[in-house]
Amino acid sequence: MKTVTILGATGSIGQNTIDLIARRPETFRVVALTGGRNIAQLAEDAIRLRAEIAVTGFEAGLEELRDRLSGSGVEAAAGQAALNEAAARPVDWVMSAIVGFAGLEPGLSALRPGTTLALANKESLVCAGALLMGEAQAQGATILPVDSEHSAVFQALVGEDMEAVERIVITASGGAFRDWPEDRLAGATLAEASSHPNWDMGQRITIDSASLFNKAMELIETREFFRVSPEQIEVVIHPESLIHALVGFRDGALMAHVGPPDMRHAIGYALNWPERNDLPVERLDLVKIGQMTFRNADQARHPALRLAREVMEAGGLSGAVFNAAKESALDGFIAGRIGFLDMAQVVEEVLNRLSGDATGPGAMTLDAVREIDARARTQADAVMTGFAAR
């Protein structure tokens, strides 16, 4: 029986992971579940899956969590230290699906026992790719990608030599505004940005998909995970979201991963790796689909892509600055402080302000990443305050 922990169990990725695990109770035993403010969902899942411990990241939620778990035999805990302790419990497999920078430290904790980490938290690689991959190597741990694009690349590379890879093409749906004229984007509302045409995801990632910040993050993630040069990574708009990525080889061949827009595919691949198992996902009817289309991912229309390439070129802690500014700008858009197009301007301004500090000498450490993250958020807030005063 495979023992598992799910970090970020109440989010979209976590719930899809639970769906797959619950279908095979004879195969998986849940050790720990962690979540955020949705205490009711966390407790319900912990009881149903007979977890050893349930942890909320919010200290104020501990009393409610204890009440909901009363008599179940499931331990309750709260706070950052409890998250790290739960993540570090020895298991065979850990899903890292905590959203944002908050997922970095628990992910690092999960690697220390030498486990297999299924990584859905792209921010970990964007902010501290060298730190995360180095920790995995030091502990003899395995990291498996769960983003649909990077899972697709990983699968296309099975049995292949990285030396033969010429390029990696990741696809983007284009998000909610892919068919909008460019002059309309400035007036995009929160409700409009929060509706995805293909995928069923949380609000934050759906907005990031509309701005292509999600794809910008995935550019950096591709470089960090597969250790290819930025010039080898391409992005194309693929409205149908059926081809998730392609790998091009030096003989001209392109290996494409094709599947429905269902995150249970990538999650299930990581959950069952190195084997494949039955998954409850749609089987594509190619004749019914008829055709698939592709468009250029214009960096003028999508400045997030240009900024990601600049971050890869700069190196150092630039990824941590980029992510912190992006998260802050997204918060600002959700709160109504700034407009849709202002998000990219906030990120660019913060990158400019901290460029010297982000690329200075010194090893990448967790403390250094935390410090630059905090400074970037402070700068982003100042930039947004300046926008409001315009």
C-alpha positions as CSV (number, residue, x, y, z in Angstrom):
1,M,0.0,0.0,0.0
2,K,1.4,3.4,-1.0
3,T,1.3,6.1,1.8
4,V,0.5,9.6,0.7
5,T,0.3,13.2,1.9
6,I,-1.6,16.0,0.1
7,L,-0.5,19.5,0.7
8,G,-3.2,21.9,-0.4
9,A,-6.0,19.3,-0.2
10,T,-8.9,21.7,-0.4
11,G,-7.8,23.4,-3.7
12,S,-8.6,22.2,-7.2
13,I,-5.5,20.0,-7.6
14,G,-5.9,18.6,-4.1
15,Q,-9.6,17.7,-4.7
16,N,-8.7,16.0,-8.0
17,T,-6.0,14.1,-6.2
18,I,-8.4,13.0,-3.5
19,D,-10.9,11.9,-6.2
20,L,-8.3,9.5,-7.7
21,I,-7.2,8.2,-4.3
22,A,-10.7,7.6,-3.0
23,R,-11.4,5.4,-6.0
24,R,-8.7,3.0,-4.9
25,P,-8.8,2.7,-1.1
26,E,-7.1,-0.6,-1.3
27,T,-4.0,1.0,-2.9
28,F,-3.5,4.2,-1.0
29,R,-3.3,5.2,2.7
30,V,-3.5,8.9,3.5
31,V,-1.1,10.1,6.2
32,A,-1.6,13.9,6.2
33,L,-3.9,16.4,4.6
34,T,-3.3,20.2,4.7
35,G,-5.5,23.0,3.7
36,G,-6.4,26.7,4.1
37,R,-9.5,28.4,5.3
38,N,-12.0,25.8,4.0
39,I,-12.0,23.9,7.4
40,A,-15.2,22.1,6.7
41,Q,-13.8,20.5,3.5
42,L,-10.5,19.7,5.1
43,A,-12.2,17.9,8.0
44,E,-14.6,16.0,5.8
45,D,-11.9,14.7,3.6
46,A,-9.6,13.8,6.5
47,I,-12.4,11.8,8.1
48,R,-13.4,10.1,4.9
49,L,-9.9,9.1,4.0
50,R,-8.9,8.2,7.6
51,A,-5.9,10.5,7.6
52,E,-3.6,10.5,10.6
53,I,-3.5,14.3,10.7
54,A,-5.2,17.3,9.2
55,V,-3.5,20.7,9.2
56,T,-4.8,24.2,8.4
57,G,-2.3,26.9,7.6
58,F,-4.3,29.4,9.6
59,E,-3.8,29.4,13.3
60,A,-7.3,30.9,13.9
61,G,-8.9,27.8,12.3
62,L,-7.5,25.3,14.8
63,E,-10.5,25.3,17.2
64,E,-13.0,24.7,14.4
65,L,-10.8,22.0,12.9
66,R,-10.6,20.2,16.3
67,D,-14.4,20.5,16.7
68,R,-15.1,19.0,13.3
69,L,-12.6,16.2,13.8
70,S,-13.8,15.4,17.4
71,G,-14.2,11.6,17.9
72,S,-12.7,10.7,14.5
73,G,-9.2,9.8,15.7
74,V,-7.7,12.3,13.2
75,E,-5.2,14.7,14.8
76,A,-5.7,18.4,14.2
77,A,-3.0,21.1,13.9
78,A,-2.5,24.6,12.6
79,G,0.2,27.0,11.5
80,Q,3.4,27.0,9.5
81,A,5.4,24.8,11.8
82,A,2.6,22.2,11.7
83,L,2.4,22.4,7.9
84,N,6.2,21.7,7.7
85,E,6.0,18.9,10.3
86,A,3.1,17.2,8.4
87,A,4.9,17.6,5.1
88,A,8.1,16.0,6.6
89,R,6.3,12.8,7.8
90,P,7.8,9.8,6.0
91,V,5.5,8.7,3.2
92,D,5.9,7.2,-0.3
93,W,4.4,10.1,-2.2
94,V,3.5,13.8,-1.5
95,M,1.3,16.1,-3.6
96,S,2.6,19.7,-3.3
97,A,-0.5,21.7,-4.3
98,I,-0.4,24.7,-1.9
99,V,-1.0,27.8,-4.0
100,G,1.7,30.4,-4.3
101,F,5.0,31.1,-2.5
102,A,3.5,29.5,0.6
103,G,4.1,26.1,-0.9
104,L,7.9,26.4,-1.1
105,E,8.8,25.6,2.5
106,P,6.4,22.6,3.0
107,G,7.7,21.3,-0.4
108,L,11.3,21.5,0.8
109,S,10.3,19.8,4.1
110,A,8.6,16.9,2.1
111,L,11.9,16.3,0.2
112,R,14.0,15.7,3.3
113,P,12.9,12.1,4.0
114,G,13.8,11.3,0.4
115,T,10.2,10.9,-0.8
116,T,8.6,11.3,-4.2
117,L,7.2,14.8,-4.5
118,A,4.5,15.5,-7.1
119,L,5.0,19.2,-7.8
120,A,1.9,21.2,-8.7
121,N,3.3,24.3,-6.9
122,K,5.0,26.0,-9.8
123,E,6.1,28.9,-7.6
124,S,8.6,26.6,-5.9
125,L,10.6,26.3,-9.1
126,V,10.1,29.9,-10.2
127,C,11.3,31.3,-6.8
128,A,13.9,28.8,-5.9
129,G,14.4,26.2,-8.6
130,A,18.1,25.6,-7.7
131,L,17.3,25.2,-4.0
132,L,14.4,22.7,-4.6
133,M,16.2,20.6,-7.2
134,G,19.4,20.7,-5.1
135,E,17.5,19.5,-2.0
136,A,16.0,16.6,-4.0
137,Q,19.4,15.5,-5.2
138,A,20.9,15.8,-1.8
139,Q,18.2,13.7,-0.2
140,G,17.8,11.1,-3.0
141,A,14.3,12.3,-3.5
142,T,12.3,12.4,-6.8
143,I,10.3,15.3,-8.1
144,L,7.6,14.6,-10.6
145,P,5.9,17.5,-12.5
146,V,2.1,17.9,-12.2
147,D,1.5,21.0,-14.3
148,S,-0.2,19.5,-17.4
149,E,2.5,21.0,-19.7
150,H,5.5,19.8,-17.7
151,S,3.9,16.4,-17.1
152,A,3.5,16.2,-20.9
153,V,7.1,17.1,-21.5
154,F,8.2,14.5,-18.9
155,Q,6.2,11.8,-20.5
156,A,7.5,12.7,-24.0
157,L,11.0,12.3,-22.7
158,V,10.6,8.8,-21.3
159,G,13.4,6.7,-22.8
160,E,15.0,9.8,-24.6
161,D,18.3,11.4,-24.2
162,M,18.2,15.1,-23.2
163,E,21.2,15.7,-25.4
164,A,18.9,15.0,-28.4
165,V,16.3,17.6,-27.4
166,E,16.3,20.7,-29.7
167,R,13.3,22.5,-28.3
168,I,10.3,22.3,-26.0
169,V,7.0,23.8,-27.0
170,I,4.4,24.4,-24.2
171,T,0.9,25.4,-25.2
172,A,-1.4,28.0,-23.8
173,S,-5.2,28.0,-24.1
174,G,-5.1,31.8,-24.4
175,G,-7.4,32.2,-21.4
176,A,-10.7,34.1,-21.2
177,F,-9.5,36.9,-23.5
178,R,-7.8,35.0,-26.3
179,D,-10.4,36.3,-28.9
180,W,-10.7,39.8,-27.5
181,P,-9.3,42.8,-29.5
182,E,-6.2,44.2,-27.7
183,D,-7.8,47.6,-27.1
184,R,-10.5,46.0,-25.0
185,L,-8.2,44.4,-22.5
186,A,-7.7,47.5,-20.3
187,G,-11.4,47.4,-19.4
188,A,-11.5,43.7,-18.5
189,T,-13.4,43.0,-15.3
190,L,-12.6,40.6,-12.5
191,A,-15.6,38.5,-13.4
192,E,-14.6,38.3,-17.0
193,A,-11.0,37.3,-16.1
194,S,-12.2,34.6,-13.7
195,S,-14.0,32.4,-16.3
196,H,-11.9,30.0,-18.2
197,P,-13.1,28.6,-21.6
198,N,-11.5,25.1,-21.2
199,W,-10.3,24.3,-17.7
200,D,-12.0,24.2,-14.3
201,M,-9.6,25.8,-12.0
202,G,-9.4,28.2,-9.0
203,Q,-9.9,31.9,-9.5
204,R,-6.2,32.9,-9.1
205,I,-4.9,30.5,-11.7
206,T,-7.8,31.3,-14.1
207,I,-6.9,35.0,-14.0
208,D,-3.2,34.2,-14.5
209,S,-4.3,32.2,-17.5
210,A,-6.1,35.2,-18.9
211,S,-3.0,37.4,-18.5
212,L,-0.7,34.6,-19.5
213,F,1.2,35.0,-16.3
214,N,0.5,31.4,-15.7
215,K,2.4,30.5,-18.9
216,A,5.1,33.0,-18.0
217,M,5.7,31.1,-14.8
218,E,5.7,27.8,-16.8
219,L,8.4,29.1,-19.0
220,I,10.7,29.6,-16.0
221,E,9.5,26.3,-14.6
222,T,10.5,24.5,-17.8
223,R,14.0,25.9,-17.7
224,E,14.4,25.0,-14.0
225,F,13.0,21.4,-14.2
226,F,14.5,20.3,-17.5
227,R,17.6,22.4,-17.5
228,V,17.3,23.6,-21.1
229,S,18.2,27.1,-22.3
230,P,15.6,29.8,-22.6
231,E,16.1,29.8,-26.3
232,Q,14.9,26.2,-26.5
233,I,11.5,26.9,-24.9
234,E,8.6,28.1,-27.1
235,V,5.0,29.1,-26.3
236,V,2.1,28.8,-28.7
237,I,-1.6,29.5,-28.2
238,H,-3.6,26.3,-28.7
239,P,-7.3,27.2,-28.0
240,E,-8.5,23.5,-27.9
241,S,-6.1,22.7,-25.0
242,L,-5.7,19.1,-26.3
243,I,-1.9,19.2,-27.0
244,H,-0.3,20.1,-23.7
245,A,3.3,20.2,-24.9
246,L,5.6,19.0,-27.6
247,V,9.3,18.0,-27.5
248,G,11.4,18.6,-30.6
249,F,14.5,16.5,-31.3
250,R,17.6,17.2,-33.3
251,D,16.4,14.8,-36.1
252,G,13.3,17.1,-36.6
253,A,10.8,14.8,-34.9
254,L,8.1,16.3,-32.6
255,M,6.7,14.2,-29.8
256,A,3.3,15.6,-28.7
257,H,1.3,14.7,-25.6
258,V,-2.4,14.8,-26.4
259,G,-5.2,14.5,-23.9
260,P,-8.4,16.1,-22.6
261,P,-8.2,19.3,-20.5
262,D,-8.5,17.3,-17.2
263,M,-5.9,17.7,-14.5
264,R,-6.5,14.1,-13.3
265,H,-4.4,13.0,-16.2
266,A,-1.2,14.6,-15.0
267,I,-2.0,14.0,-11.3
268,G,-2.8,10.3,-12.1
269,Y,0.4,9.9,-14.1
270,A,2.5,11.2,-11.1
271,L,0.4,9.1,-8.6
272,N,1.0,5.9,-10.5
273,W,4.5,6.5,-11.8
274,P,6.5,4.7,-13.0
275,E,3.5,2.6,-14.1
276,R,0.3,3.7,-15.8
277,N,-3.1,2.8,-14.4
278,D,-6.7,3.4,-15.4
279,L,-7.9,7.0,-15.1
280,P,-11.5,8.4,-15.2
281,V,-10.7,10.8,-18.0
282,E,-12.3,11.4,-21.4
283,R,-11.1,9.3,-24.3
284,L,-10.6,11.6,-27.2
285,D,-12.5,11.1,-30.5
286,L,-10.1,12.6,-33.0
287,V,-12.6,12.4,-35.9
288,K,-15.1,14.3,-33.8
289,I,-12.5,16.9,-32.9
290,G,-11.7,17.3,-36.5
291,Q,-8.9,19.8,-36.3
292,M,-6.6,21.6,-33.8
293,T,-5.4,25.1,-34.2
294,F,-2.3,27.1,-33.1
295,R,-1.5,30.8,-32.9
296,N,1.5,32.9,-32.1
297,A,1.9,33.9,-28.5
298,D,2.6,37.6,-29.1
299,Q,4.8,39.1,-26.4
300,A,3.6,42.6,-27.2
301,R,0.0,41.5,-26.4
302,H,1.2,39.3,-23.5
303,P,4.0,41.2,-21.7
304,A,4.2,38.5,-19.0
305,L,6.0,36.3,-21.5
306,R,8.6,38.9,-22.2
307,L,9.1,39.5,-18.5
308,A,9.6,35.8,-17.9
309,R,12.4,35.7,-20.5
310,E,14.1,38.6,-18.9
311,V,13.9,36.9,-15.6
312,M,15.5,33.7,-17.0
313,E,18.3,35.9,-18.5
314,A,18.9,37.7,-15.3
315,G,19.0,34.6,-13.0
316,G,19.7,34.8,-9.3
317,L,16.7,35.7,-7.2
318,S,14.9,37.4,-10.1
319,G,12.3,34.5,-10.2
320,A,11.4,35.2,-6.5
321,V,10.9,38.9,-7.3
322,F,8.8,38.1,-10.3
323,N,6.6,35.7,-8.4
324,A,6.1,38.0,-5.4
325,A,5.3,41.0,-7.6
326,K,2.9,38.8,-9.7
327,E,1.1,37.5,-6.6
328,S,0.8,41.0,-5.1
329,A,-0.4,42.5,-8.4
330,L,-3.0,39.7,-8.7
331,D,-4.2,40.5,-5.2
332,G,-4.5,44.1,-6.3
333,F,-6.5,43.3,-9.4
334,I,-8.9,41.0,-7.3
335,A,-9.3,43.8,-4.7
336,G,-10.0,46.4,-7.4
337,R,-6.9,48.5,-6.8
338,I,-5.5,48.1,-10.3
339,G,-6.7,47.2,-13.7
340,F,-6.1,44.0,-15.7
341,L,-3.2,45.4,-17.8
342,D,-1.7,47.1,-14.8
343,M,-0.6,43.8,-13.4
344,A,2.2,43.4,-15.9
345,Q,3.3,47.0,-15.3
346,V,3.5,46.4,-11.5
347,V,5.7,43.3,-12.1
348,E,8.0,45.1,-14.5
349,E,8.5,48.1,-12.2
350,V,9.3,45.9,-9.2
351,L,11.8,43.9,-11.2
352,N,13.5,47.1,-12.3
353,R,13.6,48.4,-8.7
354,L,15.2,45.2,-7.3
355,S,17.3,44.1,-10.3
356,G,20.6,44.8,-8.6
357,D,19.7,43.0,-5.4
358,A,18.1,40.1,-7.1
359,T,21.2,39.3,-9.3
360,G,23.9,40.1,-6.7
361,P,26.4,37.6,-5.5
362,G,25.6,34.9,-2.9
363,A,24.1,31.5,-2.7
364,M,20.4,30.8,-3.0
365,T,19.1,30.0,0.5
366,L,15.6,29.8,1.9
367,D,16.3,32.9,4.0
368,A,17.5,34.9,1.0
369,V,14.4,33.9,-1.0
370,R,12.1,34.9,1.9
371,E,13.8,38.2,2.3
372,I,13.6,39.2,-1.4
373,D,10.0,37.9,-1.5
374,A,9.1,40.3,1.3
375,R,10.9,43.2,-0.3
376,A,9.2,42.6,-3.6
377,R,5.8,42.6,-2.0
378,T,6.5,45.9,-0.3
379,Q,7.6,47.4,-3.5
380,A,4.6,46.1,-5.4
381,D,2.3,47.6,-2.8
382,A,4.1,51.0,-3.2
383,V,3.8,50.8,-7.0
384,M,0.0,50.0,-6.8
385,T,-0.5,52.9,-4.4
386,G,1.2,55.1,-7.0
387,F,-1.2,53.8,-9.7
388,A,-4.2,54.6,-7.5
389,A,-2.9,58.2,-7.2
390,R,-2.8,58.7,-11.0
